[in-house]
Amino acid sequence: MVTIAGSGMGAYNFDNVDVDFSKFKMIFCDQNYETSLQNVTKGSFKVVKEAILQNLDKEILYVVSGSPTFFSGAILIINALKKQNIAFKIIDNTSSLNYMLAHEGVSLVKTGITTLHGKSFVDLENFLTKEYTFVVCDDATPRILADATQFLDEEDMSITLGERFGYDDERFSTTTLKKMIQSPPKMPYSLLIKRNYKPLENISSEESIEHENGMITKSYKRHISLQNLELQPNMLLWDIGAGSGSVSIDGYKRYKVKTILFEKNPKRSAMIKNSLKKHKILDTKLYEGEASEDYKKEPSTPERIFVGGGGEKVIAELDYLYERLAEGGIMVANFVTLTNLTQAITVLKEGEIAFDVKSISLTTYKMKLLMPEPERVMHQIIIKKAKND
């Protein structure tokens, strides 16, 4: 049988593991643990996992830091054991999550949980979606969080820093991302972030987004576009010819996607910045300048591309944007003039790129006179890039 035990917080040793070590034929742990026991195999998770699965006929103890069920590789081993119907036992221990929440008097129900340990991006499904967010950290965490929250004000978050839980120099303090960048916390450490604002509605009204006359994708067209993009959390969306930024704003609010906006008009760019701050949009970036030049400088690979503007230069490069799109990606391009639609179709045909075209129209009736007021027809091109391209 396999026994998986947490060692709790603090130093990497077995002092807090309450088991009879003599009953185990083999003991496994991370390479950083210190122990005088003779039958211990240390190694990376990959090495340990393979060794455990090759010795399932023996009594095995696997010691992990903190709690076995909290952001631990033990979960992967447990799943493997379940698939093979192998008996296992879990001996839990204190996790940094439970310790932090107990110290601050915060309910787990109100807390989202995410890890930035060894990761270079924020999980938008779990970050600041609840009143509190608990973050497992590494040295790069403050900079990553600062980039993801650049359109938040400092007072939008209250941060509790917990350093070196379980060690003699354990410490709790309040801090800011700026302070942590200037003076890095002592490892290991965790953060508990309180969100001090209430998110706005997922479907943004046109009045809530700054825009010039006519330079905003109407709400019903916006959400048809978002629907046809088939967005999933943490995807990267390029918004080209962003205009008011409404597609990116609701893309984040409704689907929790990462966004990069491209807008050449300085006045519209300033409006976009105001709206990003007002709507508390996370993990987003704005290029101010000619889109057809800026997206060539951007090194990322978009999983989704929305083309709402950018003019003839962008339309002429739809084939280039298709090549930049990730395998399995989707590009949606909206047009209100037949001239631009015709140019787009010509470019795609010459590039032998498959596409669909949809035309979307809506007629509204004024309440008093019930007179029809038709809106401009929108033509939408949808391009899906196969995974084997």
Secondary structure, DSSP 8 states (H G I E B T S, - for coil): -EEEEE-BSSSSSSTT--S-GGG-SEEEEETT-----SSEEEE-HHHHHHHHHT-TTS-EEEEESB-TTSS-THHHHHHHHHHTT--EEEE----HHHHHHHHHT--GGGEEEEE-TT-SS--TTTSSSSSEEEEE--TTHHHHHHHHTTTS-GGGEEEEEEESTTSTT-EEEEE-HHHHHHS---SSEEEEEEE-S----SS--GGGS---TT-S--HHHHHHHHHHHT--TT-EEEEES-TT-HHHHHHHHHH--EEEEEE--HHHHHHHHHHHHHTT--SEEEEES-HHHHHHH-----SEEEES--HHHHHTTHHHHHHHS-TT-EEEEEESSHHHHHHHHHHHHHTT---EEEEE--EEE-TTT--EEE---EEEEEEE--TT-
